[in-house]
Amino acid sequence: MIDLLGYGAFFLTIALSYAIICLGLNVQWGQAGLFNVGVAGFVAIGAYVSGLLTTPALAGRVGGFSLPIPIGWAAAMVAGAVLSYALGWLTIRLRSDYLAITTFGFAVTAQLAALNLERLTGGPFGMSFIPRPFSAFAADPLRFGLFNLGLVALVLLAMFLAVERLSSSPFGRVLRAIREDETAAVSLGKDAKHFRLKAFALGGALMALGGAVQAHFIGFIAPDNYLPLLTFQVWTMLIVGGSGNNLGAVVGAVVVWALWAVSASAIGALVPADQQARGASLQIVLIGVALCVILLLRPRGLIGERRTISRFADGRGDTRWRRLRRPDR
């Protein structure tokens, strides 16, 4: 029973860290319509920046400042926002397909930099000794897992409430207006580039924070953790949960991570040890099939975006927004 609870805490902690990343992608794609396929790059930036600031100094490696974990997480968000803003400033005017190519190139560059800058990142050997929250309880796996789960859940809740508030604010409504009809939004005096840059930077900051949270929970990072497969996972989570809906992004992260974990266990039990490489490919196929099935049953995801379609006044003259869900079929 204790082992089951410990595994459940570990599973949910990883899933909720992915939910933070998924919230960032939802800001960029679900709210602003920015097609970012370089998610892995922003996650890697957050993980390595926080790791460099919080790990102890090691011989032969640059960095290692032994700073507190909250400072590392804050620095990861700043680094993600700054790099996202800089990349967006250069590319935000491109159409979606060109923006996708640019962000993918950024992700590949970040992964190759982590692989080759050995004195800074540890290179192919990775970065170890990353401090873990509540490490004083490491001897008690259950308590350690539950405390970490609570911390990650609090971080996710704070980010979720902030993004929800932003989505319902005038800024969020302008983003959706630009996403739906940029020409109409610009004709009303809205600077589309300015709003998209802010959304892109905010999404990058959340992705970097999610990467930092994962790095400190696991305690070790390596370039192989940030291959394009990570981007595929996060996009699948958002699509399954419901693009444009922050709660859907969180639910999608948990559901898809559960499918990923279950499929990995099944393949590990059924596929011989010398065929594990093929088993990993089969796992991706199974996730793709599950994605197709879910979208056939729920085309807009498990929790679709709520769309404001009309405004009405009650008998007292109060004006309220009426939100209706479109049918799934």
Secondary structure by P-SEA (a helix, b strand, c coil): caaaaaaaaaaaaaaaaaaaaaaaaaaacccccccccaaaaaaaaaaaaaaaacccccccccccccccaaaaaaaaaaaaaaaaaaaaaacccccaaaaaaaaaaaaaaaaaaaacccccccccccccccccccccccccaaaaaaaaaaaaaaaaaaaaaaaaaaaacaaaaaaaaaaacaaaaaaacccaaaaaaaaaaaaaaaaaaaaaaaaaaacccccccccaaaaaaaaaaaaaaccccaaaaaaaaaaaaaaaaaaaaaaaacccccaaaaaaaaaaaaaaaaaaaaaaaccccccccccccccccccccbbbbbbbbcccc
